[in-house]
Amino acid sequence: MGAESMRLRAVSAEVDLSLRKAVLAFVLVCIVLFPLVLGLGMTRGLNHDEHQHIAAGALVAREGLIPYRDFPHFHTPYLPFVYAALFRVSDQLLTSARLFSTICSTAILGIIGGFAYALFVNRGKAFASLVGIGAVVLALTTTLFTQTAGRAWNHEPSLLLVLVAFVAHIAGLKTGRWSLLVVSGILLGFAIGTRITCAPLIAPFGLATFLFPLPAGWHWKRAFAFSGGLLAGLAGLIHLFATVPEQALFDNFGFAEANIVYRYSEGEPRTMTLPTKLRFLFKEIVRPDFALFVAGIFPVVMAFVIKRRSGFRLPLEIPLLLLLLPFVLMGSLAPSPAFDQYFFPLVPWLLILGLFGFASIPPAHNWSRRLVVVGALAVAVSAIKGVKAFHDIDDYFQIRKWEGTRLHRGAEEIRSHVTTGRILTLAPAYPLEAGLSIYPSFSPGPFAWRVSPYINPAKAARIGVVSPATLNEMLLKSPPAAVLLGFEKEGEDELKTYARRTGLQKLRLEEDEHQLWVPVRK
């Protein structure tokens, strides 16, 4: 018993020492890169996916409404409560939401830099710093990062939670501290409550409690600790599924099925099947970010070859990361159709895997030196290709050119024409930014509206989805103060028809050249 305790204390001290170095590198990376990531996120155009996240947070903050129960929300529901806290202290909705995503994106880069420095600091601070800088630059310049980071959506927060859960999980497995496994379970639960595509990761995290460290065995205490933490992290989601099961099931699963039917009806069968998704993965993800895949996979392949010949055992993190990756990919491939941002988790996971593979090869080995060259070439290729994403860097520090500032100016113009009442629109972020109200049924932006004809009418009424067939009935009971149009190529015809039929006057907004239909002033 005493020997085992001493072993655990020795391992713990080693982990704590590495943790201090990793935290130092993490902080330095975050301080240096935060302004760059902030500018990248703040200057990009508004994506229509962002409307539903902003709208959900505003409805929670201003009206006390709850996702699923009071309005449709086609994601797991934790992020709206984070946004609600932000929106209670700021009326700059898009800017504050993107600030949160920027912080999460920067922290993801910091974790990559922290791993890199801690893994190689025993080879000298200068070498560790160079590896850390290279890994962070490679991540920062991937197409996946530059196209995803900094938007007001749930990709960055969920990924950050999973990465921190992984750190806690590894520490718990190595030290035998069940409290760390509880923490990893809670964080993974939070990640799933933020984005449901993190759910497949329950399997590798759970299996790891039995499989690692070797020799494997039935480590029930570790499994129960992780499971308890997971249930605690999922408690809010479980509560909503229990209280409003039909709405929760549709918003998380039924909508995806209806959206596939809608896509096919519109003649858009792209990336809707596994073969087309795999083709998309190769053409749109692997090819543009080939350097990322080389840096992530090649060092691990060489580590396996070298370790097999030498008889050494690979570090715990490598088999665990290899166990995780198929489930990460499963979550990325699950939604239909596929989009680039769904594969964003591959950036940190591949780089961390490659770093552990490289670090496991003895420094004196010939392949260790060769991998330095391979890594340097991968960083150079990624940087050369990715630098074009930062061509607007002159605008990064001009707040008046930020997308949130532009949207706020447009919102103020709307406010100058409409001072109270609900706005009918498929772009809810604009009236909400103006301090006005929206119809909760339209909080998902165009998404609920466009699939509504493919939902059973009785079910649509129960789950709070308005369709073209029920729009007039809703507006008859609660007429809009204005109708805001000009955001979607399809789906606005019925809204425009209503505006014309009821005699509303069309105004063209100067800031965004959108259309605001308001009652004729007498």
PyMOL commands that set and color helices and strands:
alter all, ss='L'
color gray80, all
select helices_A, chain A and resi 2-43+49-63+78-87+93-123+125-141+143-148+155-175+178-194+196-211+220-233+235-243+245-265+274-286+290-310+317-333+340-343+346-359+366-390+393-395+399-401+403-417+429-433+440-442+446-454+457-463+471-477+493-501
alter helices_A, ss='H'
color red, helices_A
select strands_A, chain A and resi 422-425+437-438+482-485+505-508+515-518
alter strands_A, ss='S'
color yellow, strands_A
deselect
rebuild
show_as cartoon
